[in-house]
Structures are given as C-alpha cells and as structure tokens.
Amino acid sequence: MRDLAGAAPPVVAPSVRQRPRLSHLDVLESEAAHIIRESAAQFERPALLFSGGKDSMVMLYVALKAFRPAPLPFGLLHVDTGHNFPEVLEFRDRVVAEHRLRLTVAKVEDYLADGRLTERPDGTRNPLQTVPLLDAVTRGRHDALFGGGRRDEEKARAKERVFSVRDEFGAWDPRRQRPELWSLYNGRHRPGEHLRVFPLSNWTELDVWQYIAREKVELPSIYYAHERDVFQRNGMWLTAGEWGGPKSGETVERRSVRYRTVGDMSCTGAVESDAADPDQVIVEIAASRLTERGETRADDQLSEAAMEDRKREGYF
C-alpha cells in the first residue's frame, strides 16, 4: 500500500520493542548507587555515617545492593550522644550483626567524662558531636564520609554538593565547592582534608518513604505510630529522660506519636500520628507543609543559620 504521494510507508520490524521506562525511584536509586561506587573507587578509607535512622538505612540498603554479592567495602561510623533512643540503638546493632558490618562508635559521653567537652545548660548534646566525629575521622584516617543529607531538609543543605570538600579542620566553605557537571565527581583533596559524600542529595522525604515502601526496608519502630509518654516544649512533643526533661510545669502525657527523624532525645520531637506502616506515613507526608527538621528538630531552630553554623564547624 502506498500513500497519495506514492511513497511506501516505513517498515517497523516486529521484534523491536520499546524499553520499559524507569520510575523516578529507579533513577534515584541508580544515581545513589553510582555515587557510592564512584566513591569506593576514588577514596582509600571511606566510611558510612550510620545512626539507624531512615536516611542512613536507605543509604546502607542502596550500598549493599550496589556491591552485592560482594561484601560492603567500607565500614560504618556512628557518633553516639548517650541520649539516643534505645530502640534505635538496638536496631542499629541488629542491622550491623545481620549484615556482618564493621561499626565504629564515637561516644560523646567519653569526652564529657574526661573534660574534653562540657555539658550544655539545655542538656542538648547534638551540637557536641562535632569534636568526636572529627577525632574519629582522624583516627580512622577516613578520606570520605557518606552522609544521608537531602536538599529538602534544611536551607543550608541546598548549597551542598554531592562531593563536599572539608578542610583539615573539618570545616565546610561553600565557596570551595566544585562544579559537578554531567555527574562527574572530583574527589581530589589535600593531605588532612576529606570529603563528605551525599548519595541521597536529590531525594526528598517523600521519595525516601516511597522507596522504603517499595523495597520493604526495615526501620526502627519509633518511625511508626506507638503509645509513648511525652511532654510538650516549644511546640514539640519530647520524650522524658535523664537529659533534663520534663521541667517544672511540663506535664507528661500518654500520646500516639511517631518520629519523622531520629537523633538526640533532647532535641528530637515526635508528631501525633496514627500511621502504622509506610503507606500511611506517605499519606501524612504528602499532606504536610513542614519539613521534618523544621517541625521536629530543636537544634535546627536555635537560629536561622543553625545548620550552616554546624557545617562550618565540621559537622554534617
């Protein structure tokens, strides 16, 4: 059959098939795996910052998947404030044992005990993590640390690169960050410097939870709704504990809550929730107009530049 101009129509081979389109989660996973593999190739002694929280758990899950069936070619590092949630620490240790991973724990309490650090009046230990972290980098001779930071968490992180250069004091300078055109990552650094690598840079909190639901990634129980004794301070539901809460006038109540992020009990707030599984959490997050750190992290509310100040000092 010919058309009106007399030309025969093009012939399409019946064996030619269209490739299935990747979902946005497939693209994010592929990018994160590429960043982790590229880092393992460029750096001699990288380590993955692992708290047992959802972002570090997703990062670890992707890393294990990226190198399977080979073992993970680097270890894990956690800075323990001494005020972490017991459920999260139990989960952290179980994951490490299950996958036969190497875990190094730097403890803030060791630094308080020998006077290298001093307890803050407000009882919050999150800002005290910087010195133990940098000492652990020096002792382990780590030239790169994988972090689970995402750019939707806090304004300062939008200035971050995937490969973020830190000077010999661990400090971050946004003017020294390098361009990363065409997903090319430059890991070169001077002696004493190291890099922070963020494989989840282009993920959002919603992406993380959708990935958790799809891949059935296990998380600590506190990420889902449960009954807990909490008290309210500065608009956040905090867990009572030896760190300094509740104070006089603060009433402990039994509430159904869950945590959007995990960290030091003194600064990590819960949200009231009935979400008992990832799908229900996704519905909650999709309706929220507040970031997880803006709603539930007191240490990020100390000032508008709280996170950026901590990055300049060597943390995150």
C-alpha positions as a Markdown table, in Angstrom:
| # | Residue | x | y | z |
|---|---|---|---|---|
| 1 | Met | 0.0 | 0.0 | 0.0 |
| 2 | Arg | 1.3 | 3.5 | -0.9 |
| 3 | Asp | 0.2 | 6.9 | 0.3 |
| 4 | Leu | -1.1 | 9.7 | -2.0 |
| 5 | Ala | 2.5 | 10.8 | -2.9 |
| 6 | Gly | 3.3 | 7.3 | -4.0 |
| 7 | Ala | 5.8 | 6.6 | -1.2 |
| 8 | Ala | 5.7 | 3.3 | 0.7 |
| 9 | Pro | 5.2 | 3.6 | 4.5 |
| 10 | Pro | 8.2 | 2.8 | 6.7 |
| 11 | Val | 8.5 | -0.8 | 7.8 |
| 12 | Val | 8.9 | -1.4 | 11.6 |
| 13 | Ala | 10.4 | -4.8 | 12.5 |
| 14 | Pro | 8.1 | -6.7 | 14.7 |
| 15 | Ser | 11.0 | -7.7 | 17.0 |
| 16 | Val | 11.7 | -4.1 | 18.0 |
| 17 | Arg | 10.3 | -3.4 | 21.5 |
| 18 | Gln | 10.3 | -0.2 | 23.5 |
| 19 | Arg | 12.3 | -0.4 | 26.7 |
| 20 | Pro | 10.3 | -0.1 | 29.8 |
| 21 | Arg | 10.6 | 3.4 | 31.3 |
| 22 | Leu | 12.3 | 3.7 | 34.7 |
| 23 | Ser | 10.3 | 5.1 | 37.6 |
| 24 | His | 11.7 | 8.1 | 39.4 |
| 25 | Leu | 12.7 | 5.8 | 42.3 |
| 26 | Asp | 14.7 | 3.7 | 39.9 |
| 27 | Val | 16.5 | 6.8 | 38.6 |
| 28 | Leu | 17.3 | 8.0 | 42.2 |
| 29 | Glu | 18.5 | 4.5 | 43.2 |
| 30 | Ser | 20.7 | 4.3 | 40.2 |
| 31 | Glu | 22.2 | 7.7 | 40.8 |
| 32 | Ala | 22.9 | 6.9 | 44.5 |
| 33 | Ala | 24.5 | 3.6 | 43.6 |
| 34 | His | 26.7 | 5.3 | 41.0 |
| 35 | Ile | 27.8 | 7.9 | 43.6 |
| 36 | Ile | 28.6 | 5.2 | 46.2 |
| 37 | Arg | 30.5 | 3.0 | 43.7 |
| 38 | Glu | 32.4 | 6.1 | 42.4 |
| 39 | Ser | 33.4 | 7.0 | 45.9 |
| 40 | Ala | 34.6 | 3.5 | 46.7 |
| 41 | Ala | 36.8 | 3.7 | 43.6 |
| 42 | Gln | 38.3 | 7.1 | 44.3 |
| 43 | Phe | 38.8 | 7.0 | 48.1 |
| 44 | Glu | 41.0 | 4.7 | 50.2 |
| 45 | Arg | 39.2 | 4.7 | 53.5 |
| 46 | Pro | 35.6 | 5.9 | 53.2 |
| 47 | Ala | 33.0 | 5.3 | 56.0 |
| 48 | Leu | 29.2 | 5.5 | 56.0 |
| 49 | Leu | 27.7 | 7.6 | 58.8 |
| 50 | Phe | 25.0 | 5.3 | 60.2 |
| 51 | Ser | 22.7 | 6.2 | 63.0 |
| 52 | Gly | 20.0 | 3.6 | 62.3 |
| 53 | Gly | 17.7 | 6.4 | 61.1 |
| 54 | Lys | 15.6 | 6.1 | 57.9 |
| 55 | Asp | 18.0 | 8.1 | 55.6 |
| 56 | Ser | 21.1 | 6.2 | 56.7 |
| 57 | Met | 19.2 | 3.0 | 56.5 |
| 58 | Val | 18.2 | 3.7 | 52.9 |
| 59 | Met | 21.8 | 4.7 | 52.1 |
| 60 | Leu | 23.1 | 1.5 | 53.5 |
| 61 | Tyr | 20.4 | -0.5 | 51.7 |
| 62 | Val | 21.4 | 1.0 | 48.3 |
| 63 | Ala | 25.1 | 0.5 | 49.1 |
| 64 | Leu | 24.6 | -3.2 | 50.0 |
| 65 | Lys | 22.6 | -3.6 | 46.8 |
| 66 | Ala | 25.3 | -1.8 | 44.7 |
| 67 | Phe | 28.1 | -4.2 | 45.7 |
| 68 | Arg | 26.1 | -7.4 | 46.1 |
| 69 | Pro | 27.1 | -10.3 | 46.2 |
| 70 | Ala | 30.5 | -8.8 | 47.4 |
| 71 | Pro | 30.7 | -7.5 | 51.0 |
| 72 | Leu | 30.4 | -3.8 | 51.7 |
| 73 | Pro | 34.0 | -2.4 | 51.0 |
| 74 | Phe | 33.8 | 0.1 | 53.8 |
| 75 | Gly | 32.7 | 0.3 | 57.5 |
| 76 | Leu | 30.1 | 2.3 | 59.4 |
| 77 | Leu | 30.6 | 5.2 | 61.8 |
| 78 | His | 28.2 | 6.5 | 64.4 |
| 79 | Val | 28.5 | 9.4 | 66.9 |
| 80 | Asp | 26.5 | 8.3 | 70.0 |
| 81 | Thr | 25.4 | 11.3 | 72.2 |
| 82 | Gly | 24.4 | 9.0 | 75.1 |
| 83 | His | 20.9 | 10.3 | 74.7 |
| 84 | Asn | 19.9 | 8.3 | 71.7 |
| 85 | Phe | 16.6 | 6.4 | 71.6 |
| 86 | Pro | 17.2 | 2.8 | 72.9 |
| 87 | Glu | 15.0 | 1.4 | 70.2 |
| 88 | Val | 17.2 | 2.9 | 67.5 |
| 89 | Leu | 20.5 | 1.7 | 69.1 |
| 90 | Glu | 19.1 | -1.8 | 69.3 |
| 91 | Phe | 18.1 | -1.7 | 65.7 |
| 92 | Arg | 21.5 | -0.3 | 64.7 |
| 93 | Asp | 23.3 | -3.1 | 66.3 |
| 94 | Arg | 21.0 | -5.8 | 64.9 |
| 95 | Val | 21.5 | -4.5 | 61.3 |
| 96 | Val | 25.3 | -4.5 | 61.8 |
| 97 | Ala | 25.2 | -8.1 | 63.1 |
| 98 | Glu | 22.8 | -9.3 | 60.4 |
| 99 | His | 25.0 | -8.0 | 57.5 |
| 100 | Arg | 28.3 | -8.6 | 59.3 |
| 101 | Leu | 29.4 | -5.0 | 59.0 |
| 102 | Arg | 32.2 | -3.1 | 60.7 |
| 103 | Leu | 30.9 | -0.4 | 63.1 |
| 104 | Thr | 32.9 | 2.3 | 64.9 |
| 105 | Val | 31.1 | 4.2 | 67.6 |
| 106 | Ala | 32.4 | 7.6 | 68.9 |
| 107 | Lys | 30.8 | 8.4 | 72.2 |
| 108 | Val | 30.1 | 12.0 | 73.4 |
| 109 | Glu | 30.0 | 10.7 | 77.0 |
| 110 | Asp | 33.7 | 9.7 | 76.8 |
| 111 | Tyr | 34.5 | 13.3 | 76.0 |
| 112 | Leu | 32.3 | 14.6 | 78.9 |
| 113 | Ala | 33.8 | 12.2 | 81.3 |
| 114 | Asp | 37.4 | 13.3 | 80.7 |
| 115 | Gly | 36.7 | 17.0 | 80.3 |
| 116 | Arg | 37.3 | 17.4 | 76.6 |
| 117 | Leu | 33.6 | 18.6 | 76.3 |
| 118 | Thr | 31.3 | 20.3 | 78.8 |
| 119 | Glu | 27.6 | 19.6 | 79.1 |
| 120 | Arg | 25.3 | 22.3 | 77.7 |
| 121 | Pro | 22.9 | 24.0 | 80.1 |
| 122 | Asp | 19.9 | 23.0 | 78.0 |
| 123 | Gly | 21.0 | 19.3 | 78.1 |
| 124 | Thr | 21.2 | 19.1 | 74.3 |
| 125 | Arg | 24.1 | 17.0 | 73.0 |
| 126 | Asn | 23.6 | 17.2 | 69.3 |
| 127 | Pro | 26.0 | 20.2 | 69.0 |
| 128 | Leu | 28.6 | 18.3 | 70.9 |
| 129 | Gln | 29.0 | 15.6 | 68.2 |
| 130 | Thr | 31.4 | 17.6 | 66.1 |
| 131 | Val | 34.6 | 17.0 | 68.1 |
| 132 | Pro | 34.1 | 13.2 | 68.5 |
| 133 | Leu | 33.2 | 13.0 | 64.8 |
| 134 | Leu | 36.4 | 14.8 | 63.6 |
| 135 | Asp | 38.5 | 12.8 | 66.0 |
| 136 | Ala | 37.0 | 9.6 | 64.6 |
| 137 | Val | 37.9 | 10.8 | 61.1 |
| 138 | Thr | 41.5 | 11.4 | 62.1 |
| 139 | Arg | 41.8 | 8.0 | 64.0 |
| 140 | Gly | 40.3 | 6.1 | 61.1 |
| 141 | Arg | 42.2 | 8.0 | 58.5 |
| 142 | His | 38.9 | 8.4 | 56.6 |
| 143 | Asp | 39.2 | 10.4 | 53.4 |
| 144 | Ala | 35.4 | 10.4 | 52.8 |
| 145 | Leu | 32.2 | 10.0 | 54.8 |
| 146 | Phe | 28.9 | 9.1 | 53.3 |
| 147 | Gly | 26.1 | 11.2 | 54.8 |
| 148 | Gly | 22.3 | 10.8 | 54.3 |
| 149 | Gly | 21.7 | 14.6 | 53.8 |
| 150 | Arg | 18.9 | 15.6 | 51.5 |
| 151 | Arg | 18.4 | 19.1 | 50.0 |
| 152 | Asp | 14.7 | 19.4 | 51.2 |
| 153 | Glu | 15.7 | 19.1 | 54.8 |
| 154 | Glu | 17.1 | 22.5 | 55.6 |
| 155 | Lys | 18.1 | 25.6 | 53.6 |
| 156 | Ala | 21.8 | 25.3 | 54.2 |
| 157 | Arg | 21.9 | 21.9 | 52.5 |
| 158 | Ala | 20.8 | 23.4 | 49.2 |
| 159 | Lys | 24.3 | 24.9 | 49.0 |
| 160 | Glu | 25.9 | 21.5 | 49.3 |
| 161 | Arg | 27.5 | 19.5 | 46.5 |
| 162 | Val | 27.4 | 15.7 | 46.2 |
| 163 | Phe | 31.1 | 15.6 | 46.9 |
| 164 | Ser | 31.6 | 18.3 | 49.6 |
| 165 | Val | 35.2 | 19.3 | 50.4 |
| 166 | Arg | 36.1 | 19.7 | 54.1 |
| 167 | Asp | 39.4 | 21.4 | 55.1 |
| 168 | Glu | 42.0 | 20.0 | 57.6 |
| 169 | Phe | 39.8 | 21.2 | 60.5 |
| 170 | Gly | 36.7 | 19.5 | 59.0 |
| 171 | Ala | 35.1 | 22.9 | 58.2 |
| 172 | Trp | 32.8 | 23.5 | 55.2 |
| 173 | Asp | 33.2 | 26.5 | 52.9 |
| 174 | Pro | 30.5 | 27.0 | 50.3 |
| 175 | Arg | 33.0 | 29.0 | 48.1 |
| 176 | Arg | 35.3 | 26.0 | 47.8 |
| 177 | Gln | 32.7 | 23.6 | 46.5 |
| 178 | Arg | 33.3 | 22.3 | 43.0 |
| 179 | Pro | 31.0 | 22.1 | 39.9 |
| 180 | Glu | 29.6 | 18.7 | 39.2 |
| 181 | Leu | 28.6 | 18.9 | 35.5 |
| 182 | Trp | 27.5 | 15.7 | 33.8 |
| 183 | Ser | 27.6 | 13.8 | 37.1 |
| 184 | Leu | 31.4 | 13.9 | 37.2 |
| 185 | Tyr | 32.6 | 13.9 | 40.8 |
| 186 | Asn | 36.1 | 15.2 | 41.8 |
| 187 | Gly | 37.4 | 13.5 | 44.9 |
| 188 | Arg | 40.9 | 15.1 | 44.9 |
| 189 | His | 41.9 | 16.7 | 48.2 |
| 190 | Arg | 45.0 | 17.9 | 50.0 |
| 191 | Pro | 46.6 | 15.9 | 52.9 |
| 192 | Gly | 44.4 | 16.3 | 56.0 |
| 193 | Glu | 41.3 | 17.2 | 54.1 |
| 194 | His | 38.4 | 14.8 | 53.5 |
| 195 | Leu | 35.1 | 14.9 | 51.6 |
| 196 | Arg | 31.5 | 14.3 | 52.7 |
| 197 | Val | 29.6 | 12.4 | 50.1 |
| 198 | Phe | 25.8 | 12.7 | 49.8 |
| 199 | Pro | 24.2 | 9.9 | 47.7 |
| 200 | Leu | 20.7 | 11.0 | 48.6 |
| 201 | Ser | 21.1 | 14.6 | 47.6 |
| 202 | Asn | 18.3 | 14.6 | 45.0 |
| 203 | Trp | 15.9 | 12.6 | 47.2 |
| 204 | Thr | 13.0 | 14.1 | 49.2 |
| 205 | Glu | 11.5 | 12.8 | 52.4 |
| 206 | Leu | 8.6 | 11.6 | 50.3 |
| 207 | Asp | 11.0 | 9.8 | 47.9 |
| 208 | Val | 12.7 | 8.1 | 50.9 |
| 209 | Trp | 9.4 | 6.8 | 52.2 |
| 210 | Gln | 8.2 | 5.7 | 48.8 |
| 211 | Tyr | 11.4 | 3.7 | 48.4 |
| 212 | Ile | 11.1 | 2.2 | 51.9 |
| 213 | Ala | 7.5 | 1.1 | 51.0 |
| 214 | Arg | 8.6 | -0.3 | 47.6 |
| 215 | Glu | 11.7 | -2.1 | 48.8 |
| 216 | Lys | 10.3 | -3.1 | 52.2 |
| 217 | Val | 13.2 | -1.5 | 54.0 |
| 218 | Glu | 13.1 | -2.2 | 57.8 |
| 219 | Leu | 13.2 | 0.7 | 60.1 |
| 220 | Pro | 13.3 | 1.3 | 63.9 |
| 221 | Ser | 9.8 | 1.0 | 65.4 |
| 222 | Ile | 9.7 | 4.7 | 66.5 |
| 223 | Tyr | 9.1 | 5.8 | 62.9 |
| 224 | Tyr | 5.6 | 4.4 | 63.2 |
| 225 | Ala | 2.7 | 5.3 | 65.5 |
| 226 | His | 3.1 | 4.0 | 69.0 |
| 227 | Glu | 2.0 | 5.0 | 72.5 |
| 228 | Arg | 4.6 | 7.0 | 74.4 |
| 229 | Asp | 5.0 | 9.2 | 77.4 |
| 230 | Val | 5.8 | 12.7 | 76.1 |
| 231 | Phe | 5.7 | 16.3 | 77.2 |
| 232 | Gln | 5.4 | 19.5 | 75.2 |
| 233 | Arg | 8.2 | 22.1 | 75.0 |
| 234 | Asn | 8.4 | 24.9 | 72.4 |
| 235 | Gly | 5.6 | 23.2 | 70.4 |
| 236 | Met | 7.3 | 19.8 | 70.2 |
| 237 | Trp | 6.4 | 16.5 | 71.9 |
| 238 | Leu | 9.7 | 15.4 | 73.6 |
| 239 | Thr | 10.4 | 12.1 | 75.4 |
| 240 | Ala | 11.1 | 12.3 | 79.1 |
| 241 | Gly | 14.6 | 11.2 | 80.2 |
| 242 | Glu | 17.7 | 11.9 | 82.3 |
| 243 | Trp | 18.8 | 14.5 | 79.8 |
| 244 | Gly | 16.7 | 17.2 | 81.5 |
| 245 | Gly | 13.0 | 16.8 | 80.8 |
| 246 | Pro | 10.4 | 17.4 | 81.9 |
| 247 | Lys | 11.0 | 20.6 | 83.8 |
| 248 | Ser | 8.7 | 22.1 | 86.4 |
| 249 | Gly | 5.4 | 22.9 | 84.8 |
| 250 | Glu | 5.8 | 20.5 | 81.9 |
| 251 | Thr | 3.2 | 17.7 | 82.1 |
| 252 | Val | 3.9 | 14.2 | 80.9 |
| 253 | Glu | 1.1 | 12.8 | 78.7 |
| 254 | Arg | 0.4 | 9.4 | 77.0 |
| 255 | Arg | 0.0 | 10.1 | 73.3 |
| 256 | Ser | 0.0 | 8.2 | 70.0 |
| 257 | Val | 3.1 | 9.6 | 68.2 |
| 258 | Arg | 5.8 | 8.7 | 65.7 |
| 259 | Tyr | 9.1 | 10.3 | 64.8 |
| 260 | Arg | 9.9 | 11.8 | 61.4 |
| 261 | Thr | 13.6 | 11.8 | 62.2 |
| 262 | Val | 15.8 | 10.3 | 64.9 |
| 263 | Gly | 18.6 | 11.9 | 66.9 |
| 264 | Asp | 19.3 | 13.1 | 70.5 |
| 265 | Met | 16.2 | 12.7 | 72.7 |
| 266 | Ser | 16.7 | 16.2 | 74.0 |
| 267 | Cys | 16.1 | 17.9 | 70.6 |
| 268 | Thr | 14.1 | 15.4 | 68.5 |
| 269 | Gly | 10.4 | 15.9 | 68.7 |
| 270 | Ala | 7.6 | 13.5 | 67.9 |
| 271 | Val | 4.4 | 14.2 | 65.9 |
| 272 | Glu | 1.0 | 13.0 | 66.8 |
| 273 | Ser | 0.1 | 10.2 | 64.4 |
| 274 | Asp | -1.8 | 7.0 | 63.7 |
| 275 | Ala | 0.4 | 6.0 | 60.7 |
| 276 | Ala | 1.4 | 2.4 | 61.4 |
| 277 | Asp | 3.0 | 1.5 | 58.1 |
| 278 | Pro | 4.9 | 3.2 | 55.2 |
| 279 | Asp | 1.8 | 3.7 | 53.1 |
| 280 | Gln | 0.1 | 5.6 | 55.9 |
| 281 | Val | 3.2 | 7.6 | 56.6 |
| 282 | Ile | 3.4 | 8.6 | 52.9 |
| 283 | Val | -0.2 | 10.0 | 53.1 |
| 284 | Glu | 0.8 | 12.1 | 56.1 |
| 285 | Ile | 4.0 | 13.4 | 54.5 |
| 286 | Ala | 2.2 | 14.3 | 51.2 |
| 287 | Ala | -0.3 | 16.5 | 53.2 |
| 288 | Ser | 2.4 | 18.2 | 55.4 |
| 289 | Arg | 3.8 | 21.6 | 54.6 |
| 290 | Leu | 6.6 | 21.5 | 57.1 |
| 291 | Thr | 10.0 | 19.8 | 56.7 |
| 292 | Glu | 10.9 | 17.1 | 59.1 |
| 293 | Arg | 13.7 | 19.1 | 60.6 |
| 294 | Gly | 11.7 | 22.3 | 60.8 |
| 295 | Glu | 8.9 | 20.6 | 62.6 |
| 296 | Thr | 10.8 | 18.1 | 64.9 |
| 297 | Arg | 14.4 | 19.2 | 65.5 |
| 298 | Ala | 15.0 | 21.8 | 68.2 |
| 299 | Asp | 18.7 | 22.1 | 67.4 |
| 300 | Asp | 17.8 | 23.5 | 63.9 |
| 301 | Gln | 15.6 | 26.1 | 65.5 |
| 302 | Leu | 18.3 | 27.7 | 67.6 |
| 303 | Ser | 18.8 | 30.2 | 64.8 |
| 304 | Glu | 18.1 | 30.6 | 61.1 |
| 305 | Ala | 21.7 | 29.6 | 60.3 |
| 306 | Ala | 22.0 | 26.8 | 62.9 |
| 307 | Met | 22.7 | 24.0 | 60.4 |
| 308 | Glu | 25.1 | 26.2 | 58.4 |
| 309 | Asp | 27.0 | 27.1 | 61.5 |
| 310 | Arg | 27.4 | 23.5 | 62.4 |
| 311 | Lys | 28.6 | 22.6 | 58.9 |
| 312 | Arg | 31.2 | 25.4 | 59.1 |
| 313 | Glu | 32.4 | 23.9 | 62.5 |
| 314 | Gly | 32.9 | 20.5 | 60.9 |
| 315 | Tyr | 29.6 | 18.6 | 61.5 |
| 316 | Phe | 27.3 | 17.4 | 58.7 |
